[in-house]
Amino acid sequence: MERQALVPYSPQAMFDLVSAVDRYPQFLPWCASSRILVQRDDGIDASLQVRFKGIQQQFSTRNLHQAPGLIRMQLLDGPFERLEGS
């Protein structure tokens, strides 16, 4: 699946929003919890617990940051065979 959208925000504003994994439960209704597991100079490893229509799952990703225009996300652990994005 691929999703793209044009938004009226600067690349830096969108980068700041997407990289704020620890704040996801504040503005994503399906995100039950989130936490940063490891913080590095080039990004983070993070864990999310999601709930949607009675289904609850947890997964961890490695997010590599290239501010202000790119975050690459790759699955570390979870119920999916593959999960990646940028």
Beta strands, then each sheet from edge to edge (+ up, - down):
strand 1: 31-40
strand 2: 43-52
strand 3: 55-66
strand 4: 70-77
strand 5: 84-85
sheet 1: 1+ 2- 3+ 4- 5+
end
